[in-house]
Every structure is written in C-alpha cells, then in structure tokens.
Amino acid sequence: MTTLQPVLKAALDLPSEEQEALLIAIQTHKSEIRRTELAEYARQSALDVRSGKLKPKPVAEIMSQLDDEI
C-alpha cells in the first residue's frame, strides 16, 4: 500500500503542467465517485418511495426541515 507522503513527493516533483493534469484527473475521479453515490442514493430513495418506506413531501416542507436542522 502506497502512503500519502511518497505520492505527494512524486506529485510535487512533476513539471507544473503535469501537476495541473494530475489535479484535474483527481478532481474528475472524485466527481465521478460522488455522482455514482448520488445516483445510488436517488435510486434507493425511489425504491423506498415505491415501497412505502418514504412518503413524498412538498419541497417547501423539506426545505423547512433542513432549515430547522441548521
């Protein structure tokens, strides 16, 4: 298993253009992972609504509940 320190050193040793490309590649990868997680959450939520575990609510009610939690 590679640890962060040698990877960071190797990244910092790259030319500036390659460092930028690495940053973009990591950001893109993280975005794809998050998009996959959100899609799975939406899929599961839709299943839960269809099965009756969740009840649809108006957006205003959801937003009000979020405001109360903050």
N, C-alpha and C positions, 0 to 999 in steps of 0.2 A: 504494500500500500504506500503510495506516494503521500508525503506530508506537504503542508502548505509552504513551508519555508523554501525547499528546493525549487518548487514550482514557481514561487514568487521571484526567486533569484533568476531563474531561467527567463521568466517573462520580462524582467527588468533589463536583462542582457540583450533582448531583441532590439532591432532598429525601431525607431519611432513608428514607422508605417505598420510594421508587423505588430507592435503593441496595440495600435489602434484597431487593427483587424482582429486581434485576439479579444479585445474588449467587445467589439461588435458581435463576434461569434458567441461569447459567453452570454451577453445580453439577449441575443436571439434565442439561444438554447433555454435560458431561464423563462423567457416569454412563452415559448412553446410548451414548456412544462406547466406553467401557470394556466395557459389556455386549455390544456388537457385536463387539469384539475377542475377548472371551472365547468368544462363541458360535462365531466363526470358528475359534478355536484348538480348541475341542471338536469341531467338525465335521471339521477336518483330522486331529485325533487319532483319531477314529473311523474315518476312511478309512485311516489308517496302520495301525490295528489290523487292519482287514479285509484289507488288502493284505499283511500280514505284516511291515511295517516296524517296528511296535511290538508287543510282547508284553504281554498283561495281567499285572499283578502284584497281589499282595495289598496292601491299604492299609498294613498294618504294615511291609512291605518298603519301600514308597515313603516312608513317614514316617521310617524308619530312614536311608534315603539322604539325606533332607532334613536330618536331624539331623547327619549326617556333614559336610554341606556348610557348615553354620553354624559 
